Amino acid sequence: MAFVRVAVLLLLLAAAVQFALYAYTGQPRYKRMGLATLKWTIIAALGFFAVLIADRLID
């Protein structure tokens, strides 16, 4: 469980770095990569929390 939390935090950090690169360089590819990273991070986090909730409901 700690591994998933660390992975989500690292992905959020990666998205933040990509948005900072976009702000610094103005190249739209960094914005696209940042949005894609953020989207998949949120999807993964929602899936992780859905499993946690289902686990609590089953117990």
N, CA, C and O atoms as a GROMACS GRO file, in nm:
protein
  236
    1MET      N    1   0.083  -0.118   0.000
    1MET     CA    2   0.000   0.000   0.000
    1MET      C    3   0.088   0.126   0.000
    1MET      O    4   0.055   0.225  -0.065
    2ALA      N    5   0.197   0.121   0.072
    2ALA     CA    6   0.287   0.236   0.075
    2ALA      C    7   0.350   0.258  -0.063
    2ALA      O    8   0.377   0.371  -0.102
    3PHE      N    9   0.373   0.148  -0.136
    3PHE     CA   10   0.430   0.158  -0.269
    3PHE      C   11   0.338   0.237  -0.362
    3PHE      O   12   0.384   0.320  -0.440
    4VAL      N   13   0.209   0.212  -0.353
    4VAL     CA   14   0.112   0.282  -0.439
    4VAL      C   15   0.108   0.430  -0.404
    4VAL      O   16   0.102   0.515  -0.493
    5ARG      N   17   0.112   0.461  -0.278
    5ARG     CA   18   0.111   0.601  -0.235
    5ARG      C   19   0.234   0.675  -0.287
    5ARG      O   20   0.224   0.787  -0.336
    6VAL      N   21   0.349   0.612  -0.275
    6VAL     CA   22   0.473   0.673  -0.323
    6VAL      C   23   0.468   0.690  -0.475
    6VAL      O   24   0.510   0.792  -0.528
    7ALA      N   25   0.416   0.589  -0.544
    7ALA     CA   26   0.407   0.596  -0.690
    7ALA      C   27   0.315   0.709  -0.734
    7ALA      O   28   0.348   0.781  -0.828
    8VAL      N   29   0.202   0.727  -0.667
    8VAL     CA   30   0.109   0.835  -0.702
    8VAL      C   31   0.175   0.970  -0.675
    8VAL      O   32   0.162   1.062  -0.756
    9LEU      N   33   0.243   0.983  -0.564
    9LEU     CA   34   0.310   1.109  -0.534
    9LEU      C   35   0.420   1.141  -0.635
    9LEU      O   36   0.437   1.257  -0.674
   10LEU      N   37   0.495   1.039  -0.676
   10LEU     CA   38   0.599   1.062  -0.776
   10LEU      C   39   0.540   1.101  -0.912
   10LEU      O   40   0.595   1.185  -0.983
   11LEU      N   41   0.428   1.039  -0.947
   11LEU     CA   42   0.362   1.076  -1.073
   11LEU      C   43   0.308   1.219  -1.067
   11LEU      O   44   0.316   1.292  -1.166
   12LEU      N   45   0.254   1.258  -0.953
   12LEU     CA   46   0.208   1.397  -0.939
   12LEU      C   47   0.325   1.494  -0.947
   12LEU      O   48   0.313   1.601  -1.006
   13LEU      N   49   0.438   1.456  -0.890
   13LEU     CA   50   0.558   1.539  -0.898
   13LEU      C   51   0.606   1.549  -1.043
   13LEU      O   52   0.648   1.656  -1.088
   14ALA      N   53   0.600   1.438  -1.116
   14ALA     CA   54   0.641   1.439  -1.257
   14ALA      C   55   0.550   1.531  -1.338
   14ALA      O   56   0.598   1.605  -1.424
   15ALA      N   57   0.420   1.527  -1.311
   15ALA     CA   58   0.327   1.616  -1.382
   15ALA      C   59   0.358   1.762  -1.350
   15ALA      O   60   0.354   1.848  -1.438
   16ALA      N   61   0.390   1.790  -1.224
   16ALA     CA   62   0.423   1.927  -1.185
   16ALA      C   63   0.550   1.975  -1.256
   16ALA      O   64   0.558   2.091  -1.298
   17VAL      N   65   0.648   1.887  -1.267
   17VAL     CA   66   0.771   1.923  -1.337
   17VAL      C   67   0.742   1.951  -1.485
   17VAL      O   68   0.797   2.045  -1.542
   18GLN      N   69   0.657   1.870  -1.544
   18GLN     CA   70   0.623   1.892  -1.685
   18GLN      C   71   0.548   2.023  -1.705
   18GLN      O   72   0.571   2.093  -1.804
   19PHE      N   73   0.460   2.058  -1.613
   19PHE     CA   74   0.391   2.187  -1.624
   19PHE      C   75   0.489   2.303  -1.603
   19PHE      O   76   0.476   2.407  -1.666
   20ALA      N   77   0.587   2.284  -1.515
   20ALA     CA   78   0.689   2.387  -1.495
   20ALA      C   79   0.774   2.403  -1.620
   20ALA      O   80   0.810   2.515  -1.657
   21LEU      N   81   0.806   2.293  -1.685
   21LEU     CA   82   0.881   2.301  -1.811
   21LEU      C   83   0.799   2.373  -1.918
   21LEU      O   84   0.854   2.449  -1.997
   22TYR      N   85   0.668   2.348  -1.921
   22TYR     CA   86   0.583   2.418  -2.016
   22TYR      C   87   0.583   2.568  -1.986
   22TYR      O   88   0.591   2.650  -2.078
   23ALA      N   89   0.573   2.603  -1.859
   23ALA     CA   90   0.572   2.745  -1.823
   23ALA      C   91   0.706   2.811  -1.856
   23ALA      O   92   0.710   2.928  -1.893
   24TYR      N   93   0.813   2.736  -1.844
   24TYR     CA   94   0.947   2.791  -1.870
   24TYR      C   95   0.977   2.801  -2.019
   24TYR      O   96   1.028   2.903  -2.066
   25THR      N   97   0.944   2.695  -2.095
   25THR     CA   98   0.981   2.692  -2.236
   25THR      C   99   0.870   2.736  -2.330
   25THR      O  100   0.897   2.787  -2.439
   26GLY      N  101   0.746   2.717  -2.289
   26GLY     CA  102   0.633   2.751  -2.375
   26GLY      C  103   0.604   2.646  -2.482
   26GLY      O  104   0.519   2.668  -2.568
   27GLN      N  105   0.672   2.532  -2.476
   27GLN     CA  106   0.648   2.425  -2.574
   27GLN      C  107   0.524   2.344  -2.534
   27GLN      O  108   0.518   2.292  -2.422
   28PRO      N  109   0.428   2.334  -2.623
   28PRO     CA  110   0.302   2.267  -2.587
   28PRO      C  111   0.315   2.117  -2.561
   28PRO      O  112   0.226   2.057  -2.501
   29ARG      N  113   0.424   2.055  -2.603
   29ARG     CA  114   0.438   1.911  -2.578
   29ARG      C  115   0.449   1.882  -2.428
   29ARG      O  116   0.403   1.778  -2.382
   30TYR      N  117   0.510   1.973  -2.352
   30TYR     CA  118   0.519   1.953  -2.208
   30TYR      C  119   0.382   1.962  -2.142
   30TYR      O  120   0.353   1.889  -2.046
   31LYS      N  121   0.298   2.050  -2.192
   31LYS     CA  122   0.162   2.061  -2.137
   31LYS      C  123   0.083   1.935  -2.167
   31LYS      O  124   0.011   1.885  -2.081
   32ARG      N  125   0.096   1.882  -2.290
   32ARG     CA  126   0.026   1.759  -2.327
   32ARG      C  127   0.072   1.642  -2.241
   32ARG      O  128  -0.009   1.563  -2.193
   33MET      N  129   0.204   1.631  -2.223
   33MET     CA  130   0.256   1.522  -2.141
   33MET      C  131   0.213   1.538  -1.995
   33MET      O  132   0.181   1.439  -1.928
   34GLY      N  133   0.212   1.661  -1.945
   34GLY     CA  134   0.168   1.685  -1.808
   34GLY      C  135   0.024   1.650  -1.787
   34GLY      O  136  -0.012   1.591  -1.685
   35LEU      N  137  -0.061   1.687  -1.882
   35LEU     CA  138  -0.204   1.654  -1.871
   35LEU      C  139  -0.227   1.504  -1.880
   35LEU      O  140  -0.310   1.450  -1.808
   36ALA      N  141  -0.155   1.436  -1.967
   36ALA     CA  142  -0.168   1.290  -1.979
   36ALA      C  143  -0.122   1.222  -1.850
   36ALA      O  144  -0.187   1.130  -1.801
   37THR      N  145  -0.010   1.267  -1.796
   37THR     CA  146   0.040   1.210  -1.671
   37THR      C  147  -0.058   1.234  -1.558
   37THR      O  148  -0.085   1.143  -1.478
   38LEU      N  149  -0.111   1.354  -1.550
   38LEU     CA  150  -0.208   1.387  -1.445
   38LEU      C  151  -0.335   1.304  -1.460
   38LEU      O  152  -0.389   1.255  -1.361
   39LYS      N  153  -0.383   1.288  -1.583
   39LYS     CA  154  -0.505   1.210  -1.607
   39LYS      C  155  -0.488   1.066  -1.561
   39LYS      O  156  -0.573   1.014  -1.489
   40TRP      N  157  -0.379   1.002  -1.601
   40TRP     CA  158  -0.359   0.862  -1.564
   40TRP      C  159  -0.326   0.846  -1.417
   40TRP      O  160  -0.356   0.741  -1.358
   41THR      N  161  -0.266   0.946  -1.356
   41THR     CA  162  -0.242   0.940  -1.212
   41THR      C  163  -0.373   0.944  -1.135
   41THR      O  164  -0.392   0.870  -1.039
   42ILE      N  165  -0.463   1.031  -1.178
   42ILE     CA  166  -0.593   1.040  -1.111
   42ILE      C  167  -0.673   0.912  -1.130
   42ILE      O  168  -0.737   0.865  -1.037
   43ILE      N  169  -0.669   0.856  -1.251
   43ILE     CA  170  -0.740   0.730  -1.276
   43ILE      C  171  -0.683   0.618  -1.189
   43ILE      O  172  -0.759   0.540  -1.132
   44ALA      N  173  -0.552   0.610  -1.178
   44ALA     CA  174  -0.489   0.507  -1.095
   44ALA      C  175  -0.524   0.527  -0.947
   44ALA      O  176  -0.551   0.431  -0.876
   45ALA      N  177  -0.523   0.652  -0.902
   45ALA     CA  178  -0.555   0.678  -0.761
   45ALA      C  179  -0.701   0.645  -0.732
   45ALA      O  180  -0.732   0.588  -0.626
   46LEU      N  181  -0.791   0.678  -0.823
   46LEU     CA  182  -0.932   0.643  -0.802
   46LEU      C  183  -0.951   0.492  -0.799
   46LEU      O  184  -1.029   0.441  -0.719
   47GLY      N  185  -0.882   0.421  -0.886
   47GLY     CA  186  -0.890   0.274  -0.883
   47GLY      C  187  -0.836   0.218  -0.753
   47GLY      O  188  -0.895   0.125  -0.696
   48PHE      N  189  -0.726   0.273  -0.705
   48PHE     CA  190  -0.668   0.227  -0.579
   48PHE      C  191  -0.765   0.250  -0.463
   48PHE      O  192  -0.784   0.162  -0.380
   49PHE      N  193  -0.824   0.368  -0.458
   49PHE     CA  194  -0.917   0.396  -0.349
   49PHE      C  195  -1.046   0.317  -0.362
   49PHE      O  196  -1.109   0.284  -0.261
   50ALA      N  197  -1.088   0.285  -0.484
   50ALA     CA  198  -1.204   0.200  -0.502
   50ALA      C  199  -1.178   0.060  -0.446
   50ALA      O  200  -1.266  -0.001  -0.386
   51VAL      N  201  -1.058   0.009  -0.467
   51VAL     CA  202  -1.022  -0.122  -0.410
   51VAL      C  203  -1.020  -0.114  -0.258
   51VAL      O  204  -1.068  -0.206  -0.192
   52LEU      N  205  -0.967  -0.007  -0.202
   52LEU     CA  206  -0.967   0.007  -0.056
   52LEU      C  207  -1.108   0.012   0.002
   52LEU      O  208  -1.137  -0.051   0.104
   53ILE      N  209  -1.196   0.086  -0.064
   53ILE     CA  210  -1.335   0.097  -0.018
   53ILE      C  211  -1.406  -0.038  -0.029
   53ILE      O  212  -1.477  -0.079   0.063
   54ALA      N  213  -1.386  -0.106  -0.141
   54ALA     CA  214  -1.448  -0.238  -0.159
   54ALA      C  215  -1.396  -0.336  -0.053
   54ALA      O  216  -1.472  -0.419  -0.003
   55ASP      N  217  -1.268  -0.328  -0.020
   55ASP     CA  218  -1.212  -0.414   0.082
   55ASP      C  219  -1.275  -0.388   0.218
   55ASP      O  220  -1.303  -0.481   0.293
   56ARG      N  221  -1.299  -0.262   0.249
   56ARG     CA  222  -1.364  -0.229   0.378
   56ARG      C  223  -1.509  -0.274   0.381
   56ARG      O  224  -1.558  -0.316   0.486
   57LEU      N  225  -1.577  -0.266   0.267
   57LEU     CA  226  -1.718  -0.307   0.263
   57LEU      C  227  -1.732  -0.458   0.274
   57LEU      O  228  -1.830  -0.507   0.332
   58ILE      N  229  -1.637  -0.532   0.219
   58ILE     CA  230  -1.644  -0.677   0.222
   58ILE      C  231  -1.614  -0.731   0.362
   58ILE      O  232  -1.673  -0.829   0.406
   59ASP      N  233  -1.522  -0.666   0.431
   59ASP     CA  234  -1.486  -0.713   0.567
   59ASP      C  235  -1.596  -0.686   0.658
   59ASP      O  236  -1.588  -0.717   0.777
   0.00000   0.00000   0.00000
